[in-house]
Amino acid sequence: MKSGKSAKAGGRTIRALTIRQPFPELILRKRKPFEIRSWKTNYRGPLLIHSAAKIKTDCAQEAGIKAGTLTTSAFVGIAVLSDVRKYTRADSKLLNQRRAIGGWSPGLFSWVLKKPIRFARPIRANGKLGLFRISPSIARQVRPYLKRIKAGSINRGSTAQLRSDAARRANASRSAAERSQAARKAWQTRRRKRI
């Protein structure tokens, strides 16, 4: 970004990830519920999906997608990055069942993506390496999609889910002993309420 400002939605900085086709297309078709990366991140929330300039034509063919129909060098959709966990053989098996190309390899991470939404029109832009912030002009263009994601969260979210999210944020700054003590207290409180 040229200016020092960071694009925000609802008080939170929006992040984006550049992915080579056909993987963005598979995510938007809900065939690929997670992106496989060699690194992890603490970021959770809306994630813009940017389609890289190059296409892995062999992967597109394996997935049954025509490489010539894929959009490149543009933001093509948005999803919610809900978790980052170790990539497992079960993840690989699921991807292979969905023809989403998922060979297993140790030491990788599954970035769990929920609620993928395809943009009505791709937003042309250059990508970057890693998880990156978007410009305010891009943020303005994707604002309606962010509202759709939030509306879905509010409708389906329960009070227990909101509480667990708050607990997760609170636990981020606690030590292992403090987290354990807080979990014991919460369990005892729930147990007393049942009796």
C-alpha positions in Angstrom: 0.0 0.0 0.0 1.2 3.5 -0.8 -0.3 5.1 2.3 0.3 4.1 5.9 -3.4 3.3 6.3 -4.5 -0.3 6.5 -7.9 -1.4 5.2 -10.3 -2.4 7.9 -13.7 -4.0 8.1 -15.6 -3.8 11.3 -12.4 -2.6 13.1 -10.4 -5.6 11.9 -7.6 -5.5 9.3 -8.5 -7.6 6.2 -5.9 -10.0 4.9 -5.4 -11.7 1.6 -3.6 -14.7 0.2 -2.4 -15.3 -3.3 -3.0 -18.9 -4.5 -2.2 -20.4 -7.9 -5.1 -21.6 -10.0 -7.0 -24.1 -10.0 -6.9 -24.0 -6.2 -8.9 -20.7 -5.8 -11.5 -22.1 -8.1 -11.7 -25.3 -6.1 -12.1 -23.3 -2.9 -14.9 -21.3 -4.3 -16.7 -24.4 -5.6 -16.5 -25.8 -2.0 -14.4 -28.8 -3.2 -11.4 -27.6 -1.2 -12.3 -26.7 2.4 -8.7 -25.8 3.3 -5.6 -24.4 1.8 -2.4 -26.3 2.4 0.6 -24.2 3.5 4.1 -24.9 4.9 3.6 -22.1 7.5 1.0 -21.1 10.0 -0.5 -17.9 11.1 -2.4 -16.5 14.1 -4.7 -14.5 11.9 -8.4 -15.5 11.9 -11.2 -13.8 10.1 -12.1 -12.7 6.5 -9.5 -13.8 3.9 -9.6 -12.5 0.4 -8.6 -15.1 -2.2 -6.3 -13.7 -4.8 -5.7 -15.8 -8.0 -2.0 -15.7 -9.0 -0.9 -14.9 -12.5 0.2 -18.4 -13.4 -1.9 -21.6 -13.6 -0.9 -25.1 -12.7 -2.3 -26.6 -15.8 -1.5 -30.2 -14.8 -3.5 -29.7 -11.5 -6.4 -28.1 -13.4 -6.6 -31.0 -15.7 -6.4 -33.5 -12.8 -9.3 -31.5 -11.1 -11.4 -31.6 -14.3 -11.2 -27.8 -14.9 -10.3 -26.2 -18.2 -7.2 -24.0 -17.6 -8.4 -21.5 -20.2 -11.5 -20.6 -18.2 -9.7 -19.7 -15.0 -9.3 -16.1 -13.8 -5.8 -14.9 -13.0 -4.2 -11.8 -11.4 -7.3 -10.9 -9.5 -9.2 -11.1 -6.2 -11.8 -13.8 -7.0 -13.6 -14.4 -3.7 -13.6 -14.3 0.1 -13.7 -16.9 2.8 -13.4 -17.0 6.6 -10.1 -18.4 7.9 -11.4 -20.2 10.9 -8.5 -22.4 12.0 -4.9 -23.3 11.2 -4.0 -26.9 12.2 -1.6 -29.7 11.1 -2.3 -31.2 7.8 -3.4 -34.8 8.2 -3.8 -37.9 6.1 -7.5 -37.6 6.6 -7.3 -34.1 5.1 -5.5 -35.5 2.1 -8.0 -38.3 1.7 -10.9 -35.8 1.7 -9.2 -33.6 -0.9 -8.6 -36.7 -3.1 -12.2 -37.8 -2.8 -13.3 -34.3 -4.0 -10.8 -34.3 -6.9 -9.1 -31.3 -5.2 -5.5 -32.7 -5.4 -4.3 -33.5 -2.0 -1.1 -35.5 -1.7 0.0 -36.0 1.9 3.3 -34.7 3.2 4.3 -34.2 6.9 5.0 -30.8 8.3 2.3 -28.9 6.4 -0.7 -26.9 7.8 -4.3 -26.9 6.8 -5.8 -23.4 6.7 -9.5 -24.2 7.3 -11.7 -22.0 5.1 -15.4 -21.6 5.7 -18.2 -19.8 3.9 -16.4 -19.2 0.5 -18.1 -16.5 -1.6 -17.3 -15.8 -5.3 -17.1 -12.2 -6.3 -19.6 -11.2 -9.0 -16.7 -9.6 -10.9 -13.1 -10.4 -10.3 -11.1 -7.4 -8.9 -7.9 -7.0 -11.0 -4.8 -6.5 -8.8 -1.3 -7.9 -8.4 -0.8 -10.4 -5.7 2.0 -10.7 -3.1 3.8 -13.4 -1.2 2.5 -14.5 2.1 -0.5 -13.2 4.0 -0.9 -9.5 3.0 -3.0 -6.5 3.8 -5.2 -5.0 1.2 -5.6 -1.4 0.1 -8.5 0.8 1.2 -9.8 0.9 -2.4 -10.0 -3.0 -2.5 -11.6 -3.0 1.0 -14.4 -0.7 -0.3 -15.1 -3.0 -3.2 -15.4 -6.1 -1.0 -17.4 -4.5 1.8 -20.8 -6.0 0.6 -19.2 -9.5 0.7 -17.9 -9.0 4.2 -21.5 -8.0 5.2 -22.8 -11.3 3.7 -20.2 -13.3 5.7 -21.1 -11.4 8.9 -24.8 -11.9 8.4 -24.3 -15.6 8.0 -22.2 -15.7 11.2 -24.9 -13.8 13.2 -27.7 -16.0 11.9 -25.9 -19.3 12.6 -23.8 -18.3 15.6 -24.9 -19.3 19.1 -24.3 -17.6 22.4 -22.0 -20.6 23.3 -20.0 -20.0 20.2 -19.6 -16.3 20.9 -18.5 -17.2 24.5 -16.0 -19.7 23.2 -14.6 -17.2 20.8 -14.2 -14.7 23.6 -12.5 -17.4 25.7 -10.1 -18.2 22.9 -9.1 -14.6 22.6 -8.6 -14.3 26.4 -6.5 -17.5 26.4 -4.2 -16.2 23.8 -2.4 -14.1 26.4 -2.4 -16.6 29.2 0.2 -19.2 30.2 -0.6 -22.9 30.0 -1.1 -23.1 33.8 -3.5 -20.1 33.7 -5.5 -21.7 30.8 -5.8 -24.9 32.7 -7.0 -23.1 35.8 -9.6 -21.1 33.8 -10.8 -24.3 32.1 -11.3 -26.0 35.5 -13.2 -23.0 36.8 -15.5 -23.1 33.7 -16.1 -26.8 34.1 -17.0 -26.4 37.8 -19.4 -23.6 37.0 -21.2 -25.6 34.3 -21.3 -28.6 36.7 -22.9 -26.5 39.5 -25.5 -25.2 37.0 -26.6 -28.7 36.1 -27.1 -29.8 39.7 
